[in-house]
């Protein structure tokens, strides 16, 4: 009888799920090169999220290992491979750049790991390359410029000049605004991108001015943003060629633009799915604590990274640390049962967020610091244009 009892106990122990003491998260972002300013903002937000969580999801410890993509697809894939194979992380999150994410996706998904984008939203991964193990806490690239195209229509803008860098996200941004803007495109320039990206836009700005367009739409992240705004301001185009942008003017660039007194950016219009002024408890705490800890407003890069960690933590806690049960883990992620800085958060059929998009205006706050405020809601519960192509 004792032997039978012991055997039964052993069998029951073997049948119990293996609960992880620690959930390991690899977080890939840009921590070197001139684009490290974005990666640092994301890193700060991740660390703030861990602080708010007390470093745990339920009874499971959370460990984050940061990886530097060096603003290059090859380096991004290499660091992703290390996180998956050597560090054996449970989740890989982050990714600023669409071309880096596209180069790295198979390394994560083929290993059966969970992949969560905190920024990049290439159209392929929302559509034909969607995957049950891929989720996003940002957007599909086209959505934000689509919202801007709708704003331009509402404001009676009849013609537009377009500028963007020549890479995956740049092409998505152009496609997005062209998808909704009903007016005439007077001209379009896709400029060189990468380590030796074009930063002199004098020729393109001269063409834009001569085109007679009612406004100029641009997408220029990173160092290119500051270079473009400086040249736009120096050319005195604010009144003649109003600026409409996406991912160019944000919480990272605004302090520098203010320090340089580029007054042309004040009053400019931006579309986004998040804003520091959104009135919900999670966002108020996030913005207040971020400013207190790091001395600046958080950017949207930070907001989405914070949400990515909170999403992961909610799923780990919901499955009780049983990270081997991938079906339960995916279901927990899909529920998105966490307090997002955007308020209510939900996923569509392709695991991309279904969310509101806002028109934001660059303003000075009560202390004179340049920031943004929501002017109007452009889209409610918007579903990206590629969800129908997702077969899962």
C-alpha positions in Angstrom: 0.0 0.0 0.0 2.8 2.4 0.9 4.5 1.6 -2.5 1.3 2.3 -4.4 0.8 5.6 -2.5 4.3 6.7 -3.3 3.8 5.8 -7.0 0.5 7.7 -7.1 2.1 10.7 -5.5 5.0 10.6 -8.0 2.6 10.4 -10.9 0.6 13.4 -9.7 3.7 15.4 -9.3 4.9 14.6 -12.8 1.4 15.7 -14.1 1.6 19.1 -12.4 2.7 22.0 -14.7 6.2 23.3 -14.3 5.7 26.8 -12.9 8.5 29.3 -13.8 10.1 31.1 -10.9 11.2 33.8 -13.4 9.7 35.1 -16.7 12.5 36.2 -18.9 11.9 39.1 -21.3 14.3 40.0 -24.0 13.9 43.6 -25.0 15.4 44.7 -28.3 15.9 48.4 -29.0 18.5 50.8 -30.2 21.1 51.6 -27.4 24.0 52.9 -29.5 24.3 55.2 -32.6 22.4 58.5 -32.9 19.1 56.7 -32.6 19.9 55.5 -29.1 17.8 58.4 -27.7 14.7 56.5 -28.7 16.0 53.3 -27.2 16.8 55.0 -24.0 13.3 56.3 -23.7 12.0 52.8 -24.2 14.5 51.4 -21.7 13.4 54.0 -19.1 9.8 53.1 -19.6 10.5 49.4 -19.2 12.3 50.0 -16.0 9.5 52.2 -14.7 7.0 49.5 -15.5 9.1 47.0 -13.6 9.2 49.4 -10.7 5.5 49.9 -10.7 5.0 46.1 -10.8 7.5 45.5 -7.9 9.5 43.4 -10.4 6.9 40.6 -10.3 3.8 39.2 -12.1 1.9 37.5 -9.4 4.4 35.2 -7.7 6.7 35.1 -10.8 9.8 37.3 -10.9 10.3 39.4 -14.1 13.7 39.6 -15.6 14.4 41.9 -18.6 17.5 41.5 -20.7 18.1 44.4 -23.1 19.6 43.9 -26.6 21.0 46.6 -28.8 20.0 46.4 -32.5 22.6 49.1 -33.4 20.0 50.6 -35.8 20.7 47.8 -38.3 18.7 44.7 -39.4 21.8 42.4 -39.2 22.7 43.4 -35.7 19.1 43.2 -34.6 18.8 39.6 -35.8 22.0 38.7 -34.1 21.0 40.1 -30.8 17.6 38.5 -31.2 19.2 35.1 -31.9 21.3 35.5 -28.7 18.3 36.3 -26.6 16.4 33.3 -28.0 19.1 30.7 -28.1 21.6 31.6 -25.3 19.4 33.5 -22.8 16.4 31.3 -23.5 13.9 34.2 -22.9 10.2 33.5 -22.8 9.2 36.7 -24.6 11.0 39.0 -27.0 9.7 42.6 -27.1 10.7 46.0 -28.3 11.8 46.9 -31.8 11.7 50.5 -33.0 12.4 49.9 -36.7 10.3 47.9 -39.2 13.2 46.6 -41.1 14.8 45.3 -37.9 11.6 43.6 -36.8 11.2 41.9 -40.2 14.7 40.6 -40.1 14.3 39.2 -36.6 10.8 37.8 -36.6 11.6 34.3 -37.7 14.3 33.8 -35.1 11.6 34.3 -32.4 8.6 32.7 -34.0 10.4 29.6 -35.3 11.6 29.0 -31.7 8.0 29.1 -30.4 8.6 32.2 -28.4 6.2 35.1 -27.9 7.1 38.2 -30.0 5.7 41.6 -29.0 6.4 44.8 -31.0 6.4 48.0 -28.9 6.7 50.2 -31.9 7.4 48.8 -35.4 4.2 47.9 -37.3 5.1 46.6 -40.8 2.1 45.9 -43.0 3.3 42.3 -43.7 3.1 41.3 -40.0 -0.4 42.6 -39.7 -1.5 40.8 -42.8 0.1 37.8 -44.6 2.9 37.3 -42.1 0.7 37.5 -39.0 1.3 34.8 -36.4 -0.5 33.5 -33.3 2.7 34.2 -31.3 3.0 37.8 -32.5 1.3 40.7 -30.7 1.7 44.5 -30.9 1.3 47.3 -28.3 1.7 50.0 -30.9 -0.1 50.0 -34.3 0.2 49.0 -37.9 2.3 51.6 -39.6 -0.3 52.9 -42.1 -2.9 53.8 -39.4 -1.3 56.9 -38.0 -0.8 58.6 -41.4 -4.3 57.4 -42.4 -5.6 59.4 -39.5 -3.6 62.4 -40.7 -5.0 62.0 -44.2 -8.5 62.1 -42.8 -7.6 65.3 -40.8 -6.4 67.0 -43.9 -9.7 66.2 -45.7 -11.7 67.6 -42.7 -9.6 70.8 -42.8 -10.1 71.3 -46.5 -6.5 70.8 -47.5 -6.6 70.3 -51.3 -3.0 69.4 -52.1 0.0 68.0 -50.4 3.7 67.5 -50.8 5.1 64.3 -49.2 8.5 63.5 -47.8 9.7 60.3 -46.0 12.8 58.1 -45.8 13.1 55.3 -48.2 12.7 52.1 -46.1 9.8 49.8 -45.0 8.2 52.1 -42.5 8.7 55.2 -44.7 6.9 53.5 -47.5 4.1 52.4 -45.2 3.7 56.0 -43.9 3.3 57.3 -47.5 0.9 54.6 -48.4 -1.1 55.4 -45.3 -1.7 59.1 -46.0 -2.3 58.4 -49.7 -4.9 55.8 -48.7 -7.2 58.4 -47.1 -6.1 61.8 -48.4 -8.6 62.9 -51.1 -6.7 65.8 -52.5 -3.8 66.1 -55.0 -0.3 64.9 -54.3 1.9 67.7 -55.8 5.1 65.8 -55.3 6.8 63.1 -53.3 10.4 62.5 -52.2 11.7 59.3 -50.6 15.1 60.1 -49.2 18.1 57.9 -48.4 18.0 56.1 -45.0 20.3 54.1 -42.9 23.6 54.8 -41.2 24.4 57.5 -43.8 20.8 58.9 -44.0 20.2 62.1 -45.9 20.0 65.0 -43.5 20.1 67.9 -46.0 16.6 68.6 -47.3 17.2 72.0 -48.9 16.5 70.7 -52.4 13.4 68.9 -51.4 12.0 71.8 -49.4 12.6 74.1 -52.4 10.6 71.7 -54.6 7.9 71.5 -52.0 7.6 75.3 -51.8 7.6 75.6 -55.6 4.9 72.9 -56.0 2.2 75.3 -54.6 0.9 72.6 -52.3 -1.4 73.6 -49.4 0.8 71.7 -46.9 3.6 69.3 -46.4 3.4 65.8 -44.9 6.5 64.3 -43.4 7.7 61.2 -41.6 11.2 61.6 -40.2 12.2 59.9 -37.0 15.6 60.2 -35.2 18.3 62.7 -36.1 16.5 63.4 -39.4 13.6 64.9 -37.5 15.7 67.6 -35.9 17.5 68.3 -39.2 14.2 68.6 -41.1 12.5 70.8 -38.6 15.5 73.1 -38.4 15.6 73.5 -42.2 11.9 73.9 -42.4 12.0 76.6 -39.7 14.9 78.4 -41.3 13.2 78.5 -44.6 10.2 80.3 -43.0 7.7 77.9 -44.4 5.3 77.8 -41.4 2.6 80.1 -43.0 3.3 79.3 -46.6 3.5 75.5 -46.3 1.9 74.2 -43.0 3.6 71.2 -41.5 1.7 67.9 -40.9 3.7 65.1 -39.5 3.8 61.7 -38.0 6.5 60.3 -35.7 8.7 63.4 -36.3 7.7 65.7 -33.5 7.4 63.9 -30.2 8.4 63.9 -26.5 12.0 63.2 -27.4 12.4 65.8 -30.1 10.4 68.6 -28.5 12.8 69.6 -25.7 15.6 70.0 -28.3 13.4 71.9 -30.7 12.4 74.2 -27.9 16.0 74.7 -26.8 16.8 75.7 -30.4 13.7 78.0 -30.3 12.2 76.6 -33.5 9.0 78.4 -33.2 7.7 77.0 -36.5 6.8 73.7 -34.7 4.4 75.3 -32.3 0.8 74.8 -33.5 1.9 72.0 -35.9 -0.5 69.0 -36.1 0.3 65.4 -35.4 -1.8 62.2 -35.3 -1.2 59.5 -32.7 -2.9 56.8 -30.7 -1.6 58.1 -27.4 -0.9 61.5 -25.8 0.5 62.6 -22.4 -2.8 64.4 -21.7 -5.1 61.3 -22.0 -7.2 61.3 -18.8 -7.1 57.9 -17.3 -5.5 56.7 -14.0 -2.8 54.5 -15.6 -1.6 57.3 -18.0 -1.7 60.0 -15.2 0.6 57.8 -13.0 2.8 56.8 -15.9 3.4 60.4 -17.2 3.7 61.9 -13.7 6.2 59.2 -12.5 8.2 59.3 -15.8 8.6 63.1 -15.5 9.6 62.9 -11.9 12.1 60.1 -12.5 13.6 61.2 -15.9 12.9 64.9 -16.1 11.0 64.9 -19.4 7.6 64.0 -20.8 7.6 60.4 -22.1 7.4 59.8 -25.8 5.0 57.4 -27.5 7.9 55.0 -27.7 8.0 55.0 -23.9 4.2 54.6 -23.6 4.1 51.6 -25.9 7.0 50.0 -24.2 5.4 50.5 -20.8 2.2 48.9 -22.1 4.2 45.9 -23.5 5.6 45.1 -20.1 2.2 45.5 -18.4 0.7 43.2 -21.0 3.3 40.5 -20.5 2.9 40.8 -16.7 -0.9 40.4 -16.9 -0.5 37.3 -19.0 2.2 35.7 -16.8 0.0 36.3 -13.7 -3.1 35.0 -15.4 -1.5 31.7 -16.2 0.0 31.5 -12.7 3.6 31.3 -14.1 2.9 28.3 -16.3 4.8 29.6 -19.3 4.9 26.1 -21.0 1.1 26.2 -21.7 1.4 28.3 -24.8 -2.4 28.1 -25.6 -3.2 29.5 -22.2 -0.5 32.1 -22.5 -1.7 33.3 -25.9 -5.3 33.5 -24.6 -4.1 35.5 -21.6 -2.3 37.9 -23.9 -5.3 38.2 -26.2 -7.5 39.2 -23.2 -5.2 42.2 -22.6 -6.4 42.4 -19.0 -4.2 45.3 -17.9 -4.4 49.0 -17.2 -3.1 50.6 -20.4 -1.9 54.2 -20.7 -4.4 54.4 -23.5 -7.4 53.4 -21.4 -9.3 50.4 -22.7 -7.1 48.1 -24.7 -8.2 45.3 -27.0 -6.7 43.3 -29.9 -8.1 42.6 -33.3 -8.1 39.3 -35.2 -4.5 39.7 -36.2 -3.3 40.6 -32.6 -2.9 44.3 -33.6 -4.6 46.9 -31.3 -8.0 48.1 -32.1 -7.8 51.7 -30.8 -8.6 55.4 -31.1 -6.4 57.8 -33.0 -6.2 61.5 -32.1 -5.2 64.8 -33.7 -2.6 66.4 -31.4 -1.3 70.0 -31.5 2.1 71.1 -30.3 1.6 73.6 -27.4 3.4 75.0 -24.4 2.2 73.7 -21.1 1.6 75.7 -17.9 5.3 75.7 -17.1 6.3 76.8 -20.6 7.5 73.3 -21.7 6.6 72.3 -25.2 4.3 69.2 -25.4 1.2 68.1 -27.1 -2.5 68.1 -26.4 -5.4 66.2 -28.0 -7.5 68.4 -30.3 -10.0 65.8 -31.5 -10.6 62.1 -31.9 -10.1 61.2 -35.6 -10.8 57.4 -35.4 -12.6 55.3 -32.8 -11.8 51.6 -32.5 -9.8 51.7 -35.7 -8.9 48.3 -37.3 -5.8 48.3 -39.6 -6.2 47.8 -43.3 -4.3 44.5 -43.4 -6.3 42.5 -40.8 -8.4 40.9 -43.6 -5.2 39.4 -45.1 -4.4 37.6 -41.8 -5.2 33.9 -41.9 -5.1 32.6 -38.4 
